[in-house]
Amino acid sequence: MSVNVHPSAIVSKKAEISDGVTIGPFCVISDNVKIGSGTELLPFVSIHDYVTIGENCKICEYTAIGGEPQDHGFKGEISYVRIGNNNLIRENVTINRATGEGNETVVGNDCFIMDGVHLAHNTRLGDFVTIANKVGLSGFVQVGSHTVFGGMAGVHQFVRIGDFCMIGGLYRVVKDVPHYTLASGEPMRLTGLNKVGLERGGFSSETIRTIYRFYRELYRKDRRFTENLAEVSERRDEYIPEIRHIIDFYAGTKRGVTFWGK
């Protein structure tokens, strides 16, 4: 097995290119780059310094990975982009390096990132994330695994989005979205559980019902949310793992959380 590089591509001799990599016409690969076996770069892809790409990824035309962060706080420090295995990154995607010495922008494994998506500095995606066309994730956004974004959604910096969430297209996300939920509207609200995603993820019917009942109790209208959250947090160890996962998510919020319903 060997590396297949088109004659028009510019590939640094310092880059570490594994066997089985295909680099298409007019690609540019910088010095401090590592690309794993089986990964394919289609024409006009640019991979800047300090980028690591895993195995069996496909990166499509005019995508640029590893550009300097679009951040006033960036002062030229060395930072990184780390992309896992089996990712499909479509056309015109931009993924920027992190701000802060030694920090990373991270894409997990088995993600599907569609046309025109922007992942800003210090964003972190889990595994099996699907991001539809023209979505923008601002700096320091964190996204859990198995979450799906509708097209043209925009996410405010420092927002966290949990596992198995579904974010509606065209909406802005300005507060944290907890695990397993659907979120849409202006202002954004939780509109239910991502039942389809949970079923596809192998969650049992009983577990899904338990999660739903927990959220309805947490957001009950006859008491303040903060009181409900404090009460369930005190009883954290009594709950199933999925509920403990939700409680821990709320404990880590900095921007506040998206509320349920109207």
N, C-alpha and C positions, 0 to 999 in steps of 0.2 A: 504494500500500500504506500502511496506517495502523496505529496501535496500537489494539487492542480491549480496553478496560478496563470491567469490570462496574461499574455505578453504586455498588455497595456496597463496592468495594475502596477502600483508602486508599493512594494513591501520592504520594510526595513530589514536589514540583515540581523538586527538585534532582536526582532520580534521572535517569539517562540510559537511556531506554527506546528501543530501535531499532524501526524499522518492522517490522511483521509479528508483533509480540509480542502474546500474548493473556494477559490477567490476569483470573482468574475471581473469583467472588463472595467477599467478605470476606477477600481477601488484603491484606497490609500490606507496603508497600515503603518502606524508610527512605531517608534523604538520599543517602548515599554508596554508591549501588548502580548497576551497569551491567548491562544485560540485552541480549543479542545477538538479532539478527533471527531470527524463526521460533520462538522459545522460547515455551512454553505453561505457565502456572501455573494449576493447578486450584484449586478453592475452599480457603480457609483456609490458604494458604501464607504464611509470614512470611519476608521477606528483610531481615535486619538490616544495619547499616552495614558498609561496607568489603568488600562482596561484588561480585565480577565473575562473571557467568554468560555462557557463550558462546552460539553459535547452535544453533538446532534442538534444544534440550533440552525435556524434558517433566518437570515437577515436580508430584507428586501431593499429595493432600489432607493437611493437618496437618503438612507438612514445615516445619522451621525451619532456616534457613541463616544463619550468621554470628553466632550467639549468642556471648557472651563465653566464653572457655575456662574449663573447670571445673578450675582449677589454682591452688594456693596461691601460685604464683610470679607470677601475673598481677597487675599493678599499674595497670591502666587504660591501658596503652600502645596506640598505633594498630597494629593488625595486620590481616591480611586472610584472606579465603577466595577462591580462584580456581578456577572450574569451567570446563572446556573445552567442546567442541562435541559435539552428538549424544548427550547423556547422558540416560538414563531413570532418574529418582529417584522411587521409589514412596512410599507413604503412611508418615507418622510417622517420617521420617528426620531425624536431627539432625546437622548439620555445624558444628563450632565454629571460631571464629577461632583464630589461632595465639597462643602466648605469645612475647613478645619483640618489641621495637620493629621494625616493618617486616617481620616474618616472615609466612609464608603457610601455610595449610592448602590442599592442592591436590588436585583431582580432574582426571584427564586427559580424554581424548576417548573417546567410544563406550563408556562404562561403564554397567553395569546394576546399580543399587543397590536392593535389595528392601526390603520393609516392615520398619520398626522398627530399621534399622541406625543405629549411632552411630559417627561419625568424629570422634575427639577432636582437640584442638589439635595443630597441626604435623604431622598425618598427610599423607602424600603417596601418591596412587595414580597408577600409570601408565595406559596406554590399554587399552581392551578388558578391564577388570577386571569380574568378576561377583561380587557379594556377596549371598548368600542371606539370608533373613529373620533378624532379631534378632542379627546378628553385631555385636560390639563391638570397635573398634580403639582402643586407648589412645593416649596422647600420643606423638608423634614416631615412630609406626610408618611404615615405608616398604614399599610394595608395588609390585612390578614389573608389567609389562604382560602381558595375557592370563592372569592368575591368577584362580582360582575358589575361593570360600569356601563350604563347606557351612553350613547354617543353625545359628545359635546358637553358633558358634565365638567364642572370646574371645582377643584378642591382647594380650600384655603390652607395656607401654611400651618404646620404643626397639628393638623387634624389627624385623628386615628380612626380607621375603619376596620371593623372586626372581621372574623371568619364568616364565610357563607352569607355575606350580605349581598343585596341587590340595590344598586344606586340608579335611580331613574335618569334617563337622558335629559339633557338641556338644563338641569338644575345645578345650583351651587351648594356646596357642602361646606358649612362654616363651623359646625360643631361635630364632636365625635359621634360615630354611628356604631352602636353596640352589636355584638355577634348575632348572627342568624336572622337579621331583620331586613325588611323592605323599607326603603327610604325615598321619598319624592316630595314634590310640592314646593311652593314658595310662600312663606319660609318652609324649609324642609321639615318634614315630620316622618316619624315611623308609622307605616300604614299596615303593618302586619308582619308575620313571619315569612321568610323565604322558604316556604314549604316545598316547592319544587326542588330547589337546590338542596335542601336537607334530605329529601327522599332520594335524590340522585346520589347524595353523599353517604347513603347507607344508614341514616338515622331511623330508628324504629318509630312506629306511630305513637307509641306511649311516650317516648322521649320528646317527640315534637309537641304532643299535647301538654306535657309537663313544662316545657319551655314557654309555651303560649300562656298557660295559667300563671306562671311566674311573672311574666311581663305585665299581664293584666292586673295582678296584685300590686306590682311595683308602681304602676302608673294609675292606681285607683284615685278617683277625684275627691274622695271625702277626707283625704289626709295629704299633707305636704309630701312631695317626692323625697325631700331630704330625710324626713322621718321614716318613710318606708325603706329607703336605702340603708339607713343606719340600723334598722331592725333586722333586715335580711343579712346584713354584713355580720352582725353579732352571731347569727345562726348559720354562718357560711358552711361549717363542717357537716351540717345536717342534710345538705343538698347533694344531688347527683353531680358528677363532674362537669357536665355542661352548664349547670346553673352556677357552680363555683367559678367557672370560666367567665361567665357574664359579670359576676360580682367583682372579680379581680379587674376586669376591664374598666368598670366604673371607678374603682379606686385609683386608677392611673390617669384620669382625665385632667387636662390642664385648660382646655378651651370650653369646657362644659359639654353636655350631652344633648343629642337630639331627642325631643320628647315625642310621645305617642299621640297620634290622632290630631284633632283640631285644637 
